[in-house]
Amino acid sequence: MASAERFMRVYAEVQAFLLEQLNSDYEMDPNRGRYLRCLMDTTCLGGKYIRGLTVVNVAEGFIAAGSYDEATKERVLHDACICGWMVEFLQAHYLVEDDIVDNSCMRRGKPCWYRLPGVTSQSAINDGLILKSWAHMMALHYFADRPFLKDLFCLFHRVDYSTAIGQFYDVTSMCDSNKLDPEVAQPRTTDFAEFTLANYKRVVKYKTAFYTYLLPLVMGLFVSGGTPSVDMSLVERVAMVMGEFFQAQDDFMDCFTPPEQLGKVGTDIEDAKCSWLAVTFLGKASAAQVAEFKANYGDTDPAKVAVVKRLYSETDLGADFAVYEAEVVREVEELISQLKRTSSTFASSVATLWEKTHKRKK
């Protein structure tokens, strides 16, 4: 059975379990159950499933290289699919909450969950929490007798916490940190002194790299028993490098990829995000260009957004991205080469994930 087909079959199984559990253990009525089914389908389906399928691909690699009997193969692949959906549900949780924070309109070519006529921002916030709780319920149900359950939960909570801290860095990045005070309204920065590459790297490391790369890769090792053969410090290093590049790609596409291709309307300029484009621009622009940037960045006026995009083009940030990309390619290839020394099987899975990342268009 193809990976994607197996993965989607397990989704149907997981959905049936979660909805039935709500009925049997949580007194769920049919009308609210129907709402939650729609929540699950709308927010968890329709993406590329790169995170979830990464868990499956890692497990498949170890199965192909090992001597598993048929029953063990099926168990490992099923466990991998469950873990994959745990990642996808966590991703859905963060997207629901992030869209509210960013006041986004579109997600995967459709209106964001909180913008649906029958969903309010207040209910959507709680809906996002339900999505994450579903990931926990999956693990408790399917992995109750698995030796990796404790390690899995430790990893999941570490990654979830890291991502929440990354979101905190992200939403406070447009303020001057020395003025952060819950008792005082926070104006947006006017000097952009904290829009540095170091601060950007900190945001994306925690906001993106942990849950997009480290979580699915290590989950794949857990379910297939491959952890002892791999240097975990190398796994974390390559996950951080790929995660940073993934977010830089996202920032570039947010500005320059048409919404109909991207599946959403980019708003990093309007939201005054500490993006790869912004910090790279500020690191090379002339004083006059920086002044023009400061006068226009973080405004929803289309004319001001156009000025910022013009400044990005004038300073040829595309060329800077190409240089950065080449550096990342060299670093990732070197890290994969180091991983091969202890596990060529896992290194191959990382190489496959890197190829998907490097060549993506949205």
N, C-alpha and C positions, 0 to 999 in steps of 0.2 A: 504494500500500500504506500502511495506517495506521502511524503511528509505533510504537505499542506492538507491533503484529504484526511489523513489520520487526525491532524490537529483540529480540523473543523468538526469531525465526528466527536471528539472529546469535548468540544465546546457544548454541543447539544447535550451530552451526558452531564456535564458540570451544571449547565443551566437547569436541567430537570432536577438534579439533586438539590441545588440551592433554593429553587422555588418550592419544591416539596418540603424541604426543611422548614421554610417559612410557614407553610401551612400546618405542619405537624407540631412544630416546637414553639412557634411565635404567634399563633392565633391570627395568621394573615387572612384577610377577607379577599374574595375574588377580584374586586375592583382595584384594590391597591396592589394585589399580586400582578394584575395586568399592567399597571403603571411600572412596576419594577422590572417586569420582563422587557418592556419597551426601553427602560433605562439601560438595561444590560445590552440589548441588541444595538441600540443607537450609539452608545459610547464605546463599546468593546469591539464592534465589528466595523469593517470598512477601511481599515488601515492596511499597512503592508505586512504586519505581524513579524517584523524583523527581530524584535526582541524575543518574542515567544518562540519563533522557529529556530533561533540561535540555540536555545536549550536543547531542542530536538536534534539539531545538526551535530552538536557536541556528543550527545548520547549515541547517535547513529555512527559517528566516527569510531568511538570505542567499541561498539558492537561489531563493526566491520573488521576491526583489527584484533578482536579477541575471540574467545571460544565459549560463547554463551549458548546454553540450550534454548529451545524455542520458548519455553515458559518464561525464562529469565529475560530474553529479548523483549517479549511482549510487556512484561512488567516494567522494565527499564524505559521503554518507549512510552508507555502509558504514564509513568511517573514524570517523564520529561515533558509530555504534553500538559499535564496538570501544572507543573512548575511554569511552563510557558504561559499558560493562562493566568497564573498568579501575577506574572510580570505585566501582561497585557491589562489586567484589571487594575493594577497599581498605576500603570500609565494612564488608563482612562480616568482614574481618580484625579491625577494631577492635571490632566487636560481640562476636566470640568472646572476645577478650582482656578486654574490659570486663566481660562477664558473669561471668567468672572472678574478676576483681578485686572486683566488687560482690557476689559470691555470689548472683547473680540466679537466679531459678527459671524464668521464662517469657520467651520472645522471639517476637513475632509470633503470640501465641496458642498456642505450642507450647513444650515443654521446651527450655531452652537447649542448645546443642550439647554442652557439657561434661557435662551432666547425663544424656545418653542412656546406657543401660545398658552399651553397648559402647565408650564413650568415657570416658577418664579426664581429669582436669585436666591431667596431664602431657602426654598425647598431644594434648589440645585446644590447648595453648599452641603446640605445633609445627604443628598443623593451621592455626592462624591465620597463622603465618608462611608456610605453603605458599600460602594464599589471596593474600597480598600478592605473593609471588613469581610467581604466575600472572599477575598484572597486568603485571609486567615482561616476562614471556615473550610476552604478547599484543603488546606494543609492538614488541619485537624482531622478531617474526615478520611482523606485518602492516604495519609502518611502516619497514622497513629502507631503503626508497628515498625516503621522504618528507622534504622539506626541513625540516619542523617537528620531526623526531625529537629533536634535541638540546634544543630549547626545551621540548619536551614532557617529557623526562626531568628537566630542570632544575626545571620547575614541579612535577612529580610528587614529586620528592625534597624540594623546599622545603616542599610541603604536608604530606607524610608526617612530616617532621621537626617542623614546626610543631604538628601534631596530637599527636605523641608528647610534646613539651614541654607542650602543653596538658593532656594526661593526667597528666603529672608534677605540674603545678600543682593539678590536681583531687584527686589522691590524697593530696597533702600539705596540702591546704587546711584539713583538720580538726585539724592540729597547729600548735603555735606555732613559727614558722619559726626563731626565735632559738635553739630547742632542737634543731633538726634535726642529728642526728649518727648516722651509720651504726653506730657502736659502742654506742649507747645506745637502749634500747627507747623508742618514742615514744608517750607517753600522748596521748589526745585533749585538745584545748584545753578549758580550763574558763572562760576569760574571753571567748572569741569576739571578741577585739579585732581580729583580722584578717578577720572577716566584714564586709567593707566592699564598697560598690558598685564601687570601683576594682579591688579584688582579684577580685571576681566577673567584671567585664568582661574582665580579663586571662585568666582561666580559659577563658571561653567563646569569646573571640576565637581563641585557639590551638586549643582542643579541638574546636570545632564549625565556626566560620565559614570557615576555610580550605578544609577538604575538602568541606563541604556546599554552599558557594556559589562561592568563588573558583575552585576546581579545575574544576568542570563548565562554568562560564561561559567561562573562558579556553580550555579545551579546544575548546569550540565555535568560538571565534574562530580557533584554530590550524587546525582541519581545513577551515574554510570560507574561509580567507584573509582574514578580516575584521579582523585585528589592527591594520593601519595606520590604519583609519578610526575607531579608538576610543581615548579617553583612558584609559590603563590605571590611572592613579591614581584616577579616578572609579570604574572597575570594582572596584578593591580596596575603596574606601570603601563602596560600596553593598553589596558582599558582606559586609563586616564588620558593617554595621548590620542587614542581614537575618539574618545568622548569630546575632547577639546576641539578636534578637527570637525567633528559632526556639528557642534554648535556654531563654529565659525562658518561652516557651509550654510547652516540655517540662517545666520545673520545676513550672509551675502544674498541668499535667495529671497529673504524677507523684503529686501530692498529692490532687487532687480528681476525677480521671476514674476511673470504675469499671474494674477490671482487665479485665473482659470486653470493654469498649469499647477500652481502651488496648492490649490484646494482651500486657501484662506487668504484674507487680505492682510498683508504685512503692515504692522503699525509700530515698528521699533523706533522710527524717527519721531512719530507723534507722541509716543510714550516716553521719550527721552531715555531709551535704554542704553546701558553701558554695553554696546555691541562691539564686535570685532572691527566693523567699519569705522565706528566713532573713535575708538582708541587708536587705531592705525592712522586715521586721518589726522588726529590731533598731534600725533608723534612726528608728522612730516610737513604739515601745512605751514604756509607763511603766516605772519602776524595778521595780515589783512584777511586771509581766508579764515583764520580762527575766529576773528571778530565777526565775520559774516555768519559763521557756523553758530556762534553763541546767540546771535540775534534771531536765528530761525529754528534752532533745534528744540524739539519738545512742544511743537505747536501743531494743532490739527488743521490749520489753514493750508489748503492744497498748494497755494503759491509758495508758502514757506517750506513745505515738504519738498517741492520741486527745486528750491534753492539748495537744500542740503544734498539732494541727489546730484545736482549739477556740480557741487563742490567735490563730491566723491569721484565723479567722472573726471573732473579737471586734474585731480591729483593721482589719477590712474591707479586706484586701489585694486583694480583687477590684476595688474601686474604684481602688486605686493602679495595678493592672495596666491598667485601662481608660484612665487618664490617660497611662501610659507608652505604651500601644498607639497612642493618638492622636498622641503626639509622634513615634513611629516612622513612622507613616503619612505625616505631613507631611514628615519628612526623606527618606524613600524616594521620595516623589512629586517632591520637589525634585531629588534626584539623578537620577532618571529623566528629568526635564525637561532637565537639563544634558547627559545622554548623548544626547538627541535632537538636540542642536546639531551633533554630528559624525556620528551614526549612528542614524537613527530606526529602522532595522531591528533593531539590537542592543537599543536602548531598549525596543522592543516585546517582545523575548524576556525581558528583565529584568522588565518589567511582568507578563508571564504567570507567571513564577516567583514574583514577589511575591504575586500573587493566590492561587496555590496555597498559599503559606506562610501568608498572612494568614487564610485561610479553613479551614485544616486542623483536624480534630477529634481526630487522634491522630498 
